[in-house]
Amino acid sequence: MTYTLPPLNALRAFEAAARHLSFKLAAHELHVTPAAVGQQVKALEARLGVQLFERLHKQLILTAAGQAYLPGVSDGFRRIADATSQLRPAGAVLLQLGVHASLDLRRLALAAFRETHAEIGLRVLQPAGLHELVEGKVDLLIARGLGRHPGYRCDRIGEGSGLGDWLIAPEGTADCPEIVSFREWLRSQATGKRSVNRPRLVGGVG
């Protein structure tokens, strides 16, 4: 059987916006911009040939078509999430780490992190930048810069001022267990024996 489906990213944007009745809150959940959510929803409406939202001044309202569409879409995503959860080994969680191009991965002692945290499946994308974090391609980012990004928790790696390496996570997921574990791992490198090139986490900026 062949399923006729709209683009899944557009469906995710609609479902999140419909639950929150806000493009801004949906964007925060999906780690994209409100404009990106609005564009995805608009593309979905064009594809379906129906209007899903009434866009009023500072207010988003579901149309009758949107109200009828939402339960089925939400249920579909819920079933996919449940099936994925059952398929994955108990306790296993995937952490996708983005790293800027010039960072030497040997500094992070990732093999030792994997041995210490067997419950976390760590994948690394390099090179990666803020774009990959915003688009949800990575959960956590080590970026080079000043570390000031509204809506993100930024912890400096190493000491000093000005440009540096920062551990960046969306505020909404910054306290997830796997992200906390990696943040604490970097902190532990500062307190134990370490070479001069070993990373050190020295505080956070909201």
C-alpha positions as CSV (number, residue, x, y, z in Angstrom):
1,M,0.0,0.0,0.0
2,T,1.3,3.4,-0.9
3,Y,0.6,6.2,1.6
4,T,-0.2,9.7,0.2
5,L,1.3,12.0,2.8
6,P,2.1,15.7,2.9
7,P,5.8,16.6,3.9
8,L,6.3,15.4,7.4
9,N,8.1,18.7,8.4
10,A,5.0,20.6,7.4
11,L,2.8,18.2,9.4
12,R,5.0,18.6,12.5
13,A,4.8,22.4,12.1
14,F,1.0,22.3,11.9
15,E,0.6,19.9,14.8
16,A,2.9,21.9,17.1
17,A,1.3,25.2,16.1
18,A,-2.2,23.8,16.6
19,R,-1.4,22.5,20.1
20,H,0.1,25.8,21.2
21,L,-2.0,28.1,19.0
22,S,1.2,30.0,18.5
23,F,3.9,29.9,15.8
24,K,6.3,31.3,18.3
25,L,5.8,28.5,20.8
26,A,5.8,25.8,18.1
27,A,9.1,27.2,16.8
28,H,10.6,27.0,20.3
29,E,9.5,23.3,20.5
30,L,10.9,22.4,17.1
31,H,14.1,24.5,17.3
32,V,13.3,26.6,14.2
33,T,12.2,30.2,13.7
34,P,8.5,31.3,13.8
35,A,8.8,32.3,10.2
36,A,9.9,28.8,9.3
37,V,6.8,27.4,11.1
38,G,4.6,29.8,9.3
39,Q,6.0,29.0,5.9
40,Q,5.6,25.2,6.5
41,V,2.0,25.7,7.6
42,K,1.3,27.9,4.5
43,A,2.8,25.3,2.2
44,L,0.7,22.6,3.9
45,E,-2.5,24.6,3.4
46,A,-1.6,25.2,-0.3
47,R,-1.0,21.4,-0.7
48,L,-4.2,20.5,0.9
49,G,-6.3,23.3,-0.6
50,V,-7.8,24.3,2.7
51,Q,-7.1,26.9,5.3
52,L,-6.1,25.4,8.7
53,F,-5.7,28.6,10.7
54,E,-7.3,32.0,11.1
55,R,-4.4,34.4,11.5
56,L,-5.7,37.3,13.6
57,H,-3.7,40.1,15.2
58,K,-1.5,38.4,17.8
59,Q,-3.8,35.4,17.8
60,L,-4.0,32.1,16.0
61,I,-7.3,30.2,15.7
62,L,-7.9,26.8,14.2
63,T,-10.5,26.7,11.4
64,A,-13.1,24.0,11.3
65,A,-10.8,22.1,8.8
66,G,-7.9,22.5,11.2
67,Q,-9.9,21.2,14.2
68,A,-10.9,18.2,12.2
69,Y,-7.4,17.5,10.9
70,L,-5.5,17.9,14.2
71,P,-6.6,14.7,16.1
72,G,-5.6,12.4,13.3
73,V,-2.2,14.1,12.8
74,S,-1.5,14.1,16.6
75,D,-2.5,10.5,16.9
76,G,-0.3,9.5,14.0
77,F,2.8,11.2,15.5
78,R,1.9,9.6,18.9
79,R,1.8,6.1,17.3
80,I,5.1,6.7,15.6
81,A,6.7,7.8,18.9
82,D,5.3,4.9,20.8
83,A,6.5,2.4,18.1
84,T,10.0,4.0,18.2
85,S,10.1,3.9,22.0
86,Q,9.3,0.2,22.0
87,L,11.9,-0.6,19.3
88,R,14.7,1.2,21.1
89,P,16.5,-0.8,23.9
90,A,15.3,0.1,27.4
91,G,17.3,3.1,28.8
92,A,19.0,3.9,25.5
93,V,18.9,7.6,24.5
94,L,20.5,9.3,21.5
95,L,22.5,12.5,22.0
96,Q,23.5,14.2,18.8
97,L,26.5,16.6,19.3
98,G,27.5,19.2,16.8
99,V,31.1,20.5,16.8
100,H,32.6,23.4,14.9
101,A,35.1,22.6,12.3
102,S,38.3,23.7,13.9
103,L,37.9,21.8,17.2
104,D,40.2,18.8,17.8
105,L,37.8,16.1,18.9
106,R,40.6,14.4,20.9
107,R,40.2,17.2,23.4
108,L,36.7,16.0,24.4
109,A,37.8,12.4,25.3
110,L,34.5,11.1,23.7
111,A,35.6,7.4,23.9
112,A,35.9,7.7,27.6
113,F,32.5,9.5,27.8
114,R,30.9,6.6,25.8
115,E,32.4,4.0,28.2
116,T,31.2,5.9,31.3
117,H,27.7,6.6,29.9
118,A,26.8,3.4,28.1
119,E,23.1,4.4,28.3
120,I,23.7,7.3,26.0
121,G,24.3,6.8,22.3
122,L,26.5,9.7,21.3
123,R,26.7,10.8,17.6
124,V,29.0,13.6,16.5
125,L,28.4,15.9,13.5
126,Q,31.4,17.9,12.4
127,P,31.4,20.5,11.1
128,A,28.2,21.9,12.6
129,G,27.1,25.4,13.6
130,L,24.1,27.2,15.1
131,H,22.1,26.5,11.9
132,E,22.2,22.8,12.6
133,L,21.1,23.3,16.2
134,V,18.2,25.6,15.2
135,E,17.1,23.1,12.6
136,G,17.1,20.2,15.1
137,K,19.9,18.3,13.3
138,V,21.9,18.3,16.6
139,D,20.7,18.4,20.2
140,L,23.8,20.1,21.6
141,L,26.5,22.3,20.0
142,I,30.1,23.2,20.7
143,A,30.5,26.5,18.8
144,R,33.2,29.1,18.5
145,G,32.1,32.6,19.3
146,L,30.9,34.9,22.1
147,G,28.2,32.6,23.4
148,R,25.3,35.0,23.5
149,H,22.2,33.4,21.9
150,P,18.7,34.3,23.3
151,G,16.7,31.2,24.0
152,Y,19.8,29.0,24.5
153,R,21.9,28.1,27.5
154,C,25.5,28.8,26.8
155,D,28.4,27.5,28.9
156,R,31.9,28.5,28.1
157,I,34.5,25.8,27.6
158,G,37.8,27.0,29.0
159,E,38.8,30.2,30.6
160,G,39.3,33.7,29.3
161,S,37.1,36.4,27.6
162,G,36.2,37.3,24.1
163,L,35.9,34.6,21.5
164,G,36.0,31.0,22.8
165,D,34.4,27.6,22.6
166,W,30.8,27.3,24.1
167,L,28.5,24.5,24.9
168,I,25.1,25.5,23.6
169,A,21.7,23.9,24.1
170,P,18.1,25.1,23.7
171,E,16.7,26.3,27.0
172,G,13.8,23.9,26.6
173,T,16.1,20.9,26.6
174,A,19.1,22.1,28.4
175,D,18.2,20.1,31.5
176,C,17.5,16.8,29.8
177,P,19.5,14.0,31.5
178,E,21.7,13.2,28.5
179,I,22.6,16.9,28.0
180,V,23.2,17.4,31.7
181,S,25.5,14.3,31.7
182,F,27.6,15.7,28.9
183,R,27.8,19.1,30.5
184,E,28.9,17.4,33.8
185,W,31.4,15.3,31.8
186,L,33.1,18.5,30.6
187,R,33.1,19.8,34.2
188,S,34.6,16.6,35.5
189,Q,37.5,17.1,33.1
190,A,38.3,20.4,34.9
191,T,38.4,18.8,38.3
192,G,40.5,15.7,37.6
193,K,43.9,15.2,36.0
194,R,43.9,16.8,32.6
195,S,46.4,18.0,30.0
196,V,46.6,21.6,29.1
197,N,44.4,20.9,26.1
198,R,41.6,19.2,28.0
199,P,38.3,21.2,27.9
200,R,37.1,23.0,31.0
201,L,33.5,24.2,31.5
202,V,33.5,27.5,33.5
203,G,30.0,28.9,33.9
204,G,26.8,29.5,32.0
205,V,25.2,32.4,30.2
206,G,21.4,32.3,29.5
